[in-house]
Amino acid sequence: MNATILPNSEKHYPVLLKEILSIISPQNGGTLIDCTFGQGGYSKEFLKFQKINIIAIDRDPECKIIAQKTKEIYKERFSFFNKKFSEINKIENINSKIKAIIFDLGYSYTQIKDPKKGLSFENKGKLNMRLGLNNFSANDVVNKLGQKDLELIFKYFGEDKDSRIISKRIVDQRLKNNINTERLVSIINSVKKKSGRIHNATKIFQAIRIFVNKEISELIYGLINSAKILDVNGILLVVSFHSLEDKIIKYFFKSLSEDKKISRYYPEEKNQNKLFELRSRKPIYPSHQEIKINKPSRSAKLRYAIKKKNIINFERDFINKFSKLLEIEKLSEKL
């Protein structure tokens, strides 16, 4: 998933690029993994530094075209794998120490506007939302899952307060005709009153997209497996665009970087799984200047941590914390 949402398709603008360059210091060289290659915004900027090597990943097969052009220019310093980033630990031939791993969890302008992908509520026709390497589509989700299942998806992945009534209307309406993009938007609009600048369908479409692409388990296992292959003193950076993603990222870094206090009456218990060092607990936001150039970047948050030691088994607490969300993802087994 590549994050750079653009005001026009002519220019690719990697979000928070200046800040990320400052954190990583690419002039010193090293091998970086770009987990969301997309249109190549981050990779191309880093490859301008002669001592940098890039390993790029993206689940979207359409990224192969841009990746091949990048390979022709940078040859041995660039490689690309059409994989989900949860499989980062399965990349072949990683022989170098990994200096940094970057995730950008949004979507490019071209992905949003591609009618075949069907990510936007402005599209027409059959629902899709598959980004690549999928087993089912949004059409399957909306037209086959039961009301209670849809309600859970909308409530937890979209954080939508109208999840119950919207899921009921979907199930009622699909008895007459298959629900496509226009009909789904119409159902949502029939429930919600227009308010503010956010479209009524935003949260429901977000929820379906997250479910279709299993974005929760992708993020959870992407973070876990990245931490395992990252070199000591390497940097893990994640740019997120909505609160559910940020909640997961924040907990991952915090739980593996702080000592634990049982109660105020006892001293802190040393955390044996203190994997990371945080330079700041607060996220980094785009500057006013960046937001002016690229308005969709206003929702971006950058969090990063520095790996301090190798730990074999550190993930149990993290997985348990978000087990409810992972269980909701498993509703896809009904499709």
URCOR-V15693 format. One record per pair of residues at least 12 apart in sequence whose C-alpha atoms are under 7 Angstrom apart, sorted by the first residue. I is the first residue (numbers start at 0). J is the second residue. Records with the same first field share a line. If there is no record, write none. Layout:
I=J  J
This chain:
0=35  37  57  103  104  105  106
1=35  36  37  103  104  105  106  107
2=103  104  105  106  107
3=105  106  107
4=106  107  108  295
5=107  108  293  295
6=293
8=108  109
11=40
12=40
13=40  41
14=296
15=285
25=45  48  51
26=48
27=50
28=50  51
29=50  51  52  98
30=51  52  53  95  96  97  98
31=52  53  54  97  98  99  100
32=53  54  55  99  100  101
33=53  54  55  56  100  101  102
34=55  56  57  84  101  102
35=56  57  102  103
36=55  56  57
37=57  62  107
38=62  65
52=76  77
53=76  77  78
54=77  78  79
55=78  79  80
56=79  80  81  82  84
57=80  81  82  83
58=81  82  83  130  131  132
59=81  130  131
60=81  131
66=79
84=217  221
85=217  218  220  221  224
87=221  224  225
88=224  228
96=230
97=229  230  233
98=229  230  233  234
99=233  234  235
100=234  235  236
101=235  236  237
102=236  237  238
103=237  238  239
104=238  239  240
105=239  240
116=128  129  130
120=180  184  200
122=180
123=180  181
124=179  180  181
125=138  179  180
126=138  179  180
128=208  211
129=211  212
130=212
133=212
135=211
136=211
137=207  211
139=334
142=173  177  178
146=166  167  170
149=166
150=162  163  166
152=206  327
153=203  206
156=206  209
157=202  203  205  206
158=202
159=202
165=187  190
168=186
169=186
184=200
187=199  200
210=328
213=328
215=325
216=325
223=314
231=306  307  308  309
232=305  306  307
233=305  306
234=303  304  305  306
235=303  304  305
236=302  303  304
237=301  302  303
238=299  300  301  302
239=299  300  301
240=298  299  300
251=317
252=275  304
255=272  273  274  275
256=273  274  275  276  277
257=270  273
258=270
272=310  313
274=306  307  308  310
275=304  305  306  307
276=304  305  306  307
277=304  305
282=300  301  302
283=300  301  302
284=299  300  301
285=297  299
